[in-house]
Amino acid sequence: MQKKTFWLIALLALALAAVIAYMAPLSQNEISRKVAEIAPVTDAWRAALPRDPTAATAAYMARLPAAATARSDAYFEGGYWLQLIALVVGLAASCVLLNSRILAGLRDKLEQRSGKRWLNNAALIAAFTVLSSVLMFPLDVYQRYYREHLYGLANQSFEPWLKEFLLSFSVSIVIGTIFLSLIYVVLRRLVKTWWIWGAVMSVVFLTIMMLIGPTYIDPLFNHYTPLTDEKVKQPILAMARANGVPADNVYQFDASKQTNRISANVSGIFGTAAVRLNDNLLKRTSQPEIEAVMGHELGHYVLNHVYHFLLSFGVLLVLGFAFVKTGYGWALQRWGQQWGIRDQADPVGLPLLVALFSLYLFVMTPVFNTVIRSSEVEADAFGINTSQQADGMAEAHLKLTEYRKANPGELEEFVFYDHPAPKKRIFMAMRWKAEHWKTP
Ligand SMILES: [Zn+2]
C-alpha cells in the first residue's frame, strides 16, 4: 500500500465523520425523551405495593412504557454489535497503518534529524495516536455523538462536543505518550521479561491515574462545586460518617451540559475520598433515590473495590501481555520486514501491539464484565443496607433502564453486563424491603 492511499483513506474518514455529525437528529432529542418518560408515582402507590418481592418487582416493571423498553433494548443491544464493530475497525486501522509503512517512513526521517532515541520514540507514539484516531473518528462520532442524540441521551451540539473530544484527545495523547514511551524502554532493556513488567507498569499507571484523575482531569470537563442543599447533603454525609468514609463535603457537577444520564461516584485512593454527584441526579430523582444511589457509591469505597480492581486487572493484564508477547513475536517473524519493523522495541510495531491487545480485551469482555459486575452486586447490597431506601433504589434502577436493557437472559447478562440487570436490582431491593418490613 502506498502512503498516498493512506492519506486518501484518512481524508475519507474525516469526510465520513462530518457527514455523520451533520445527520445527528438534534431536534429528535425531545421526542425520544418523551416516548421513554416513566410516569412518576405517589407515596400511596408505594404503600399499596404487594409485599411479595416478585409481585412488587412486576409492579415496578409494569410502569415501563412498551416504547421505552423497545428503545432501551435497541440501544443496549446495538451496543453489543458496536463492540464487535469497534474491534474490526480498530484492526483495520492497524492494518492500514502497518501496510502503508507510514510510521516506518516517519522513523527514518526522524533518525536523520535526531539521534535521541527517546525523542524519536515519543514522536512516533504520538504520531500513531493521531493517525489511528483520525481513522477511528467516524466511529467515535457515530457512537459518542450521533447515536447518543438518536436515543435522546445527549444534550450537546456538535461544536462543544468536538471541543471536549479534542480536549480529551489532547490529555490522552500526553499521558499515553509518556506511558508507552516507558513501555518501549522496558521492551528494549528487558527483552524476555518485558511482558511481566508491562503489566506491573500498567497497574502502577492505573493507580496514578486514579490519584490525579479526580483533581486534575475531571475538572477540565465539568465544573465541580460544593453541594449547597443541606437537606440533600447531610443524609449523604451521615452515611459517609457511619461507614468511616473520610469525606467532609459533597460536590455536584454539571453533567447535564453533556448528557441526561444520572450518575455519581465516590473516588479516592490511599485514604482520600471525594463524594460527587451529578446535577441530573439532583434534578431528576427524589431524596430517597439520591440516598440509595449514594449508599451504593459509598459501598464501592468502603468495600475497597479500587484495590480489588487493581489486583484482578493486574492478573488479567499479565495474561494479556503474555498473549500479546506471543502474538507479537510470531507476527514480527512473518511480516516484520514487510512492515518495516526492525525489532520488538521499534515503535513502528505499535499498531500491531495495539491490535493484539484489543483482540485480547475483546475476547475477555465477559471476564472483565464479571469482575466489575460482582463488585456492583456488593455495592447494591451495601447501598440498601446503609440507606435503607428500598423503594428509592428500585425507582433509581427503573430510571437506569433508559440506557440499560431491563431484563436480559442469563448468558446475555454474563457476557455483556458490567452492572446487574435492572430487573434483578429492583427485585433485590424489593426482597430487602419484604425481609425488613416494619409494621408501625
Ligand atoms: Zn457502582
Residues whose N, C-alpha, C, O or C-beta is under 5 A from the ligand:
A	BS01	ZN	E376 A379
